[in-house]
Amino acid sequence: MAWREIADIYRASKKKKDINWWTEWVCRPPAAVLVYLWKDSRITPNQVTFLATLVAMFSAALLALLPGWWGAVVAALVFEFSFVLDCVDGQLARLRKQASTVGHHLDFLMDEIKAFLIFGAVAVRLWRFAETPDEGNRFLLVGIFAMACLGAGLSLTTFMRRPEYGAKPPTEDGQPAELRARRGLMGKAIGTLEHAARIVVHYPSYILLVALVPPGRLDIYFWAYAAVNALYAARSFLQVYLKLGRFQT
């Protein structure tokens, strides 16, 4: 039966350990349905990656243009579909045994582009539909600052993952080495904070949850995303400085 095969595809193609329960139990099951439909087609995992980016672009346009609560919900639902597609590309690649380093890099690149698009669109939305001009200007200024931090953080991440910098090789499933579990009490505490921060910034599917709260509380996502990216950019810059910016002895 089709549903049994879809269940088998879900188990065989999902990651050994997802970044959060939402990805594993909400987004990957419908992704498995699309993998089932496309597994014998000519559609490639990279093409699905590009399709997910196009859907995210459409979602960003809806976020910036559609007013009101329902506008926020519709835009968030479209964004969720782009996240499902983002799950499909990896699951399809693992099922076909086509996973590659360049595919992982392409996926990371497209995620960067989507991060800019969605956060920028939310900033524009909050600015356009703010209750007062002062509130709107505050959203706009913080949004510009946060996007600068986002860009700096992404650039620093790419730099620190270079082998020339001394980065460890990725894990077997293509995840960066820094996502490996930390040891010790302090390491586990830091790991817990990092995990919470990744949930905020790593393809924030919780946008749908905050959008469902009347009148569409996308400001919750906005402030959390801005704060985490500012802290991450500062921490990453400090890491690079402490490693490469010391005086010679």
Rosetta blueprint (number, residue, H / E / L):
1 M L
2 A H
3 W H
4 R H
5 E H
6 I H
7 A H
8 D H
9 I H
10 Y H
11 R H
12 A H
13 S H
14 K L
15 K L
16 K L
17 K L
18 D L
19 I L
20 N L
21 W H
22 W H
23 T H
24 E H
25 W H
26 V H
27 C H
28 R H
29 P H
30 P H
31 A H
32 A H
33 V H
34 L H
35 V H
36 Y H
37 L H
38 W H
39 K L
40 D L
41 S L
42 R L
43 I L
44 T L
45 P H
46 N H
47 Q H
48 V H
49 T H
50 F H
51 L H
52 A H
53 T H
54 L H
55 V H
56 A H
57 M H
58 F H
59 S H
60 A H
61 A H
62 L H
63 L H
64 A H
65 L H
66 L L
67 P L
68 G H
69 W H
70 W H
71 G H
72 A H
73 V H
74 V H
75 A H
76 A H
77 L H
78 V H
79 F H
80 E H
81 F H
82 S H
83 F H
84 V H
85 L H
86 D H
87 C H
88 V H
89 D H
90 G H
91 Q H
92 L H
93 A H
94 R H
95 L H
96 R H
97 K L
98 Q L
99 A L
100 S L
101 T H
102 V H
103 G H
104 H H
105 H H
106 L H
107 D H
108 F H
109 L H
110 M H
111 D H
112 E H
113 I H
114 K H
115 A H
116 F H
117 L H
118 I H
119 F H
120 G H
121 A H
122 V H
123 A H
124 V H
125 R H
126 L H
127 W H
128 R H
129 F L
130 A L
131 E L
132 T L
133 P H
134 D H
135 E H
136 G H
137 N H
138 R H
139 F H
140 L H
141 L H
142 V H
143 G H
144 I H
145 F H
146 A H
147 M H
148 A H
149 C H
150 L H
151 G H
152 A H
153 G H
154 L H
155 S H
156 L H
157 T H
158 T H
159 F H
160 M H
161 R L
162 R L
163 P H
164 E H
165 Y H
166 G L
167 A L
168 K L
169 P L
170 P L
171 T L
172 E L
173 D L
174 G L
175 Q L
176 P L
177 A H
178 E H
179 L H
180 R L
181 A L
182 R L
183 R L
184 G H
185 L H
186 M H
187 G H
188 K H
189 A H
190 I H
191 G H
192 T H
193 L H
194 E H
195 H H
196 A H
197 A H
198 R H
199 I H
200 V H
201 V H
202 H L
203 Y L
204 P L
205 S L
206 Y L
207 I H
208 L H
209 L H
210 V H
211 A H
212 L L
213 V L
214 P L
215 P L
216 G L
217 R L
218 L H
219 D H
220 I H
221 Y H
222 F H
223 W H
224 A H
225 Y H
226 A H
227 A H
228 V H
229 N H
230 A H
231 L H
232 Y H
233 A H
234 A H
235 R H
236 S H
237 F H
238 L H
239 Q H
240 V H
241 Y H
242 L H
243 K H
244 L H
245 G L
246 R L
247 F L
248 Q L
249 T L
